[in-house]
Amino acid sequence: IEYGETNYQNGNWGMYLYRNPTSITYSQLTEYMEKFLFDNEISKYSIKVAFAGLDGRNALLQLFSTKYYVQNEESLIVPANYEKNLSSEGECVYKSQNILPLAFTYDKYMTEEQYYSLDSIDRQYAMLDSVLIHEKNMKLEESKLDFRKANQLKINNVVYKDLKWEVDKGEIISNSQNSSINISIPTISKKAEYYVKLIGTNVDQVTSEAINWKIKFYEQQKSITLRNSNDIYWTGMDNVLVYMGTWEEDEINCEIIFPKKGIYGLKDIEIYARPIDDLESLIEERKEEALENIEVGVNQINGEITISENKFLCFSIPYSTGWTCYIDGEKVDLQRVNTMLMGVMLEKGTHKIQLNYVTPGLKAGLCVTIGSFLILGLKI
């Protein structure tokens, strides 16, 4: 379950309620999760100790098998293929009409070099098309990266309200609270998802901690958190990509609002559109031969799969050394893929898959604890 622009701010609250959220904080966060956010330029809260969701982005929600999306009732910024399921106390729950299962397969891979040659918008769709590997031993076809790419849109008109933008210096001089930049952009002819990319952001001269910028599309608003570069929670991210929903209009109006008077860093604003008419086909390709008869128990997952050729099985589960995988009863090494997920290579045929989980360091911790009690007992 993904939480969009809602009243719930605690990154772990969904976990407390056993709702398997896409947001976590503190001890569960790994370096690979941080890297995933950085590579995809996700900056909802911009804090090093939190994985604050996937920004409602269609491709990423698929990779994480996200069935539900929660949003404020008045907001229209909802991922594609999600329909309203129920509403209560000003919040709406949307349910995906077609989502990837817990484990799905790829028949081709891409290297890190290929991945980092792409813009952050295209990277997320690249991971729906081909599995991103971090080792050089994949027995699959290498991707040609021939999937559809996002289009950068030409900005027609810009209106400044109570600010001056010195583009050559990369600075916004805001003369009042809630000063803004208003942009008009012609849209593409097809139904598409839209993104705003803010390049070279900096708030060091405005705040010593954090501040929220607001971005509006057709009066639909999202907030992003930017931090002073000396703040201990700063992620090091100065380029921010913001998903602004799926639209089919003649013209897009985008407003970026700066909450305080002062000097902000901003080198450029880019608007992108990506048609989503191929989203269903990408999903179906990954679902064509996926894990079935899935049983989830206490620290264990079981399933079966039949594949017509050698394929890579990817789990929508964060990579951790605590997981152990068995294929047809034989232990195999799990690989880290797609930056923070995990999976295994499978040969053609039918297989039984089992995943077992033990908290990393648990056994060693128990031994130390028992040993300490024994030593303490001898002293007493």
C-alpha positions as CSV (number, residue, x, y, z in Angstrom):
1,I,0.0,0.0,0.0
2,E,1.3,3.5,-0.9
3,Y,0.3,6.7,0.9
4,G,0.2,9.8,-1.3
5,E,-0.7,13.3,-0.1
6,T,-2.5,12.2,3.1
7,N,-2.7,13.3,6.7
8,Y,-0.5,10.4,7.8
9,Q,3.1,11.4,8.2
10,N,4.6,8.5,10.2
11,G,6.7,6.4,7.9
12,N,6.1,3.3,9.9
13,W,2.5,3.7,10.8
14,G,1.3,1.3,8.1
15,M,3.6,-1.4,9.4
16,Y,2.1,-1.0,12.9
17,L,-1.3,-1.8,11.4
18,Y,0.1,-4.7,9.3
19,R,-0.6,-3.0,6.0
20,N,2.7,-3.6,4.3
21,P,3.4,0.1,3.3
22,T,6.0,1.4,0.8
23,S,7.3,3.7,3.5
24,I,9.6,2.8,6.4
25,T,12.0,4.7,8.6
26,Y,15.1,4.2,10.7
27,S,16.4,0.7,11.5
28,Q,14.7,-0.9,8.4
29,L,16.3,1.4,6.0
30,T,19.3,0.1,4.0
31,E,21.9,1.8,1.8
32,Y,20.3,0.2,-1.3
33,M,16.9,1.9,-0.4
34,E,18.7,5.2,-0.1
35,K,20.4,4.7,-3.5
36,F,17.0,3.8,-5.1
37,L,15.5,7.1,-3.9
38,F,18.5,9.0,-5.1
39,D,18.7,7.3,-8.6
40,N,15.0,8.0,-9.2
41,E,15.1,11.5,-7.7
42,I,12.3,10.9,-5.2
43,S,12.3,13.6,-2.5
44,K,8.9,13.5,-0.7
45,Y,10.5,14.2,2.7
46,S,14.2,14.3,1.7
47,I,15.4,12.6,4.9
48,K,18.2,10.1,5.1
49,V,16.4,7.9,7.7
50,A,13.2,7.4,5.7
51,F,12.0,5.6,2.6
52,A,8.9,7.7,2.1
53,G,7.1,5.9,-0.7
54,L,7.4,5.9,-4.5
55,D,5.8,9.3,-5.3
56,G,2.8,7.5,-6.8
57,R,4.7,6.7,-10.0
58,N,3.1,4.1,-12.2
59,A,6.2,2.0,-13.1
60,L,7.6,1.9,-9.6
61,L,4.3,1.0,-8.0
62,Q,4.3,-2.1,-10.3
63,L,7.8,-3.1,-9.3
64,F,6.8,-3.1,-5.7
65,S,3.4,-4.9,-6.4
66,T,1.5,-2.1,-4.8
67,K,-2.2,-3.0,-4.8
68,Y,-3.6,0.0,-2.9
69,Y,-3.0,3.8,-3.1
70,V,-4.3,6.1,-0.4
71,Q,-4.8,9.8,-1.2
72,N,-6.7,12.9,0.1
73,E,-10.2,12.8,-1.2
74,E,-9.9,16.2,-3.0
75,S,-6.7,15.2,-4.9
76,L,-6.9,14.0,-8.5
77,I,-3.2,13.1,-8.7
78,V,-3.7,9.3,-8.7
79,P,-1.7,6.6,-10.5
80,A,-3.0,5.1,-13.7
81,N,-5.0,1.9,-13.4
82,Y,-6.1,2.7,-9.9
83,E,-9.8,3.1,-9.2
84,K,-11.6,4.4,-6.1
85,N,-12.3,1.5,-3.8
86,L,-13.6,3.3,-0.6
87,S,-13.4,6.6,1.2
88,S,-13.5,7.6,4.8
89,E,-12.8,10.8,6.8
90,G,-11.5,12.7,3.8
91,E,-9.2,9.9,2.6
92,C,-9.7,7.7,-0.4
93,V,-8.4,4.2,-1.0
94,Y,-7.7,3.3,-4.7
95,K,-7.2,-0.2,-5.9
96,S,-5.1,-1.3,-8.8
97,Q,-6.9,-3.0,-11.6
98,N,-3.8,-4.8,-12.8
99,I,-0.7,-5.2,-10.6
100,L,2.4,-7.4,-10.8
101,P,2.4,-10.3,-8.4
102,L,4.9,-10.8,-5.5
103,A,7.4,-12.4,-8.0
104,F,7.6,-12.0,-11.7
105,T,10.0,-12.8,-14.5
106,Y,12.4,-11.1,-17.0
107,D,13.9,-12.5,-20.2
108,K,16.5,-9.8,-20.6
109,Y,18.8,-7.6,-18.5
110,M,20.4,-4.2,-18.5
111,T,23.8,-3.2,-17.0
112,E,24.4,-0.4,-14.6
113,E,26.1,1.5,-17.4
114,Q,23.0,1.3,-19.5
115,Y,20.8,2.2,-16.6
116,Y,22.8,5.3,-15.6
117,S,22.8,6.5,-19.3
118,L,19.0,7.1,-18.9
119,D,17.1,10.0,-17.4
120,S,15.4,9.2,-14.1
121,I,12.0,9.0,-15.7
122,D,13.2,6.4,-18.2
123,R,15.1,4.4,-15.5
124,Q,11.8,3.4,-13.9
125,Y,10.3,2.1,-17.1
126,A,13.6,0.4,-18.0
127,M,13.2,-1.7,-14.8
128,L,9.8,-2.8,-16.0
129,D,11.3,-3.8,-19.4
130,S,14.6,-5.4,-18.2
131,V,16.0,-6.4,-14.9
132,L,18.9,-4.2,-13.7
133,I,21.8,-6.4,-12.6
134,H,24.8,-5.5,-10.5
135,E,26.8,-8.6,-11.3
136,K,28.2,-9.7,-14.7
137,N,27.0,-13.3,-14.8
138,M,23.5,-13.1,-16.1
139,K,22.5,-15.8,-18.6
140,L,19.9,-13.7,-20.5
141,E,19.8,-11.5,-23.5
142,E,21.1,-8.0,-23.0
143,S,18.5,-5.2,-23.4
144,K,18.6,-2.9,-26.3
145,L,16.8,-0.2,-24.3
146,D,14.2,0.1,-27.1
147,F,11.3,0.8,-24.8
148,R,9.3,4.1,-25.1
149,K,11.1,7.1,-23.6
150,A,9.6,10.3,-21.9
151,N,9.3,13.5,-23.9
152,Q,10.6,16.8,-22.6
153,L,8.0,19.5,-23.3
154,K,8.7,23.0,-24.6
155,I,7.7,25.7,-22.1
156,N,5.5,28.3,-23.9
157,N,5.1,31.0,-21.3
158,V,6.5,31.8,-17.9
159,V,5.1,34.3,-15.4
160,Y,6.9,35.4,-12.2
161,K,5.1,36.5,-9.1
162,D,7.1,38.5,-6.5
163,L,10.4,37.0,-7.5
164,K,13.3,37.3,-9.9
165,W,15.0,34.3,-11.4
166,E,18.7,34.8,-12.2
167,V,19.1,31.7,-14.4
168,D,22.9,32.3,-15.1
169,K,23.5,32.2,-11.3
170,G,20.9,29.5,-10.7
171,E,19.2,31.6,-8.1
172,I,15.6,32.5,-7.3
173,I,15.3,35.8,-5.4
174,S,11.9,35.7,-3.6
175,N,10.6,39.0,-2.5
176,S,7.6,37.7,-0.4
177,Q,6.0,34.7,1.1
178,N,4.4,32.3,-1.5
179,S,6.1,33.9,-4.5
180,S,5.8,31.7,-7.5
181,I,6.7,30.7,-11.1
182,N,3.8,29.9,-13.3
183,I,4.5,27.9,-16.5
184,S,2.3,27.0,-19.5
185,I,3.1,23.9,-21.6
186,P,1.3,22.4,-24.6
187,T,0.5,18.7,-24.0
188,I,1.1,15.7,-26.2
189,S,-1.9,14.2,-28.0
190,K,-2.2,11.0,-26.0
191,K,-3.1,10.3,-22.4
192,A,0.2,10.6,-20.5
193,E,1.7,10.9,-17.1
194,Y,3.4,14.2,-16.3
195,Y,6.5,15.1,-14.3
196,V,8.2,18.3,-13.1
197,K,12.0,18.1,-12.7
198,L,13.7,20.8,-10.5
199,I,17.4,20.9,-11.3
200,G,20.0,22.3,-8.9
201,T,17.8,23.0,-5.9
202,N,19.3,24.6,-2.8
203,V,17.7,26.2,0.3
204,D,20.9,27.0,2.4
205,Q,20.2,30.7,2.4
206,V,16.6,30.4,3.5
207,T,16.6,27.8,6.2
208,S,19.0,25.9,8.5
209,E,16.8,22.8,8.5
210,A,14.0,21.9,6.0
211,I,11.4,23.8,4.0
212,N,8.5,22.7,1.7
213,W,8.0,23.8,-1.9
214,K,4.6,23.4,-3.4
215,I,3.9,22.4,-7.0
216,K,0.4,22.8,-8.6
217,F,-1.0,21.2,-11.7
218,Y,-4.6,22.4,-12.4
219,E,-5.0,23.3,-8.7
220,Q,-3.8,19.8,-7.8
221,Q,-1.0,20.3,-5.3
222,K,2.0,18.3,-4.1
223,S,4.7,19.2,-1.6
224,I,8.4,18.3,-1.6
225,T,10.8,18.8,1.3
226,L,14.2,20.3,0.7
227,R,16.9,20.5,3.3
228,N,19.9,22.7,4.1
229,S,23.0,20.9,2.9
230,N,24.4,21.0,6.4
231,D,21.4,19.3,7.9
232,I,22.3,15.9,9.2
233,Y,19.3,14.4,7.4
234,W,20.2,15.9,4.0
235,T,20.3,13.2,1.3
236,G,22.7,15.0,-1.0
237,M,20.0,15.2,-3.7
238,D,19.7,18.5,-5.5
239,N,17.7,17.3,-8.5
240,V,14.1,16.4,-7.7
241,L,11.5,14.7,-9.9
242,V,7.8,15.0,-9.0
243,Y,5.0,12.9,-10.5
244,M,2.0,15.2,-11.2
245,G,-0.5,12.6,-12.3
246,T,-2.1,11.5,-15.6
247,W,-3.8,14.0,-17.8
248,E,-5.3,14.4,-21.2
249,E,-5.7,18.1,-21.7
250,D,-4.8,20.7,-24.4
251,E,-2.5,22.7,-22.1
252,I,-0.8,22.2,-18.8
253,N,-0.4,24.9,-16.2
254,C,2.3,24.4,-13.6
255,E,2.9,26.6,-10.6
256,I,6.0,26.3,-8.3
257,I,5.5,28.1,-4.9
258,F,8.3,29.3,-2.7
259,P,7.0,29.7,0.9
260,K,9.5,32.3,2.3
261,K,11.3,35.4,1.3
262,G,14.9,34.8,0.5
263,I,17.4,33.4,-2.0
264,Y,16.8,29.8,-3.3
265,G,19.0,27.7,-5.6
266,L,17.3,26.6,-8.8
267,K,19.2,26.1,-12.1
268,D,16.3,24.9,-14.3
269,I,12.8,23.6,-14.6
270,E,11.9,20.8,-17.0
271,I,8.5,19.3,-17.8
272,Y,8.2,15.8,-19.1
273,A,5.3,13.7,-20.5
274,R,5.3,9.9,-21.1
275,P,2.3,8.2,-22.9
276,I,1.1,5.3,-20.8
277,D,-0.6,3.3,-23.6
278,D,2.2,0.7,-23.3
279,L,1.9,0.3,-19.5
280,E,-0.5,-2.6,-19.7
281,S,1.7,-4.5,-22.2
282,L,4.8,-4.1,-20.0
283,I,2.9,-5.4,-17.0
284,E,1.6,-8.4,-19.0
285,E,5.1,-9.3,-20.2
286,R,6.3,-9.5,-16.6
287,K,3.2,-11.4,-15.5
288,E,3.2,-13.9,-18.4
289,E,5.2,-16.5,-16.4
290,A,5.1,-15.5,-12.7
291,L,5.2,-17.2,-9.3
292,E,1.9,-18.9,-8.6
293,N,0.1,-20.7,-5.7
294,I,1.9,-18.3,-3.3
295,E,1.7,-19.1,0.4
296,V,3.0,-16.5,2.9
297,G,3.7,-17.9,6.3
298,V,5.8,-16.7,9.3
299,N,9.2,-15.8,7.9
300,Q,8.6,-18.0,4.9
301,I,7.2,-17.7,1.3
302,N,6.4,-20.7,-0.9
303,G,5.3,-20.8,-4.6
304,E,5.5,-22.6,-7.9
305,I,6.5,-21.4,-11.3
306,T,6.7,-22.8,-14.9
307,I,8.8,-21.1,-17.5
308,S,9.2,-21.8,-21.2
309,E,12.8,-20.6,-21.3
310,N,15.6,-19.5,-18.9
311,K,14.3,-16.4,-17.0
312,F,15.1,-14.3,-14.0
313,L,12.6,-14.3,-11.2
314,C,12.4,-11.0,-9.3
315,F,10.7,-10.6,-6.0
316,S,9.1,-7.3,-5.0
317,I,10.9,-7.6,-1.7
318,P,13.8,-5.5,-0.6
319,Y,17.2,-7.3,-0.7
320,S,18.5,-8.5,2.6
321,T,21.1,-11.0,3.7
322,G,18.4,-12.4,6.0
323,W,16.7,-14.1,3.1
324,T,17.6,-17.6,2.0
325,C,16.2,-19.1,-1.3
326,Y,15.6,-22.7,-2.2
327,I,14.8,-23.9,-5.7
328,D,13.4,-27.4,-5.8
329,G,14.9,-27.9,-2.3
330,E,18.4,-26.8,-3.3
331,K,19.8,-23.7,-1.7
332,V,20.8,-20.9,-4.2
333,D,22.3,-17.4,-3.8
334,L,19.9,-14.5,-4.1
335,Q,21.1,-11.6,-6.2
336,R,20.4,-7.9,-5.6
337,V,18.7,-6.4,-8.7
338,N,16.8,-3.3,-9.6
339,T,19.1,-1.5,-7.0
340,M,17.1,-2.7,-3.9
341,L,15.1,-5.8,-4.8
342,M,16.2,-9.4,-5.0
343,G,15.8,-12.5,-7.3
344,V,17.2,-15.7,-8.7
345,M,18.0,-17.1,-12.1
346,L,15.8,-20.0,-13.2
347,E,16.2,-22.6,-15.9
348,K,13.4,-23.7,-18.2
349,G,10.8,-25.9,-16.6
350,T,8.7,-26.2,-13.5
351,H,10.1,-25.2,-10.1
352,K,9.2,-25.0,-6.4
353,I,10.4,-21.8,-4.8
354,Q,10.9,-21.3,-1.1
355,L,12.1,-18.2,0.7
356,N,13.1,-18.2,4.4
357,Y,13.9,-15.2,6.5
358,V,16.0,-14.8,9.7
359,T,16.8,-11.4,11.0
360,P,20.5,-10.7,10.2
361,G,22.6,-11.0,13.3
362,L,19.8,-12.6,15.3
363,K,21.7,-15.9,16.1
364,A,24.9,-14.0,17.0
365,G,22.9,-11.7,19.2
366,L,21.2,-14.6,21.0
367,C,24.6,-16.2,21.6
368,V,26.0,-13.0,23.0
369,T,23.0,-12.6,25.3
370,I,23.1,-16.1,26.6
371,G,26.8,-15.9,27.1
372,S,26.4,-12.7,29.0
373,F,23.8,-14.2,31.3
374,L,26.1,-17.2,31.9
375,I,29.1,-15.0,32.8
376,L,26.9,-12.9,35.0
377,G,25.5,-16.0,36.7
378,L,29.1,-17.3,37.4
379,K,30.1,-14.0,39.0
380,I,27.0,-14.0,41.2
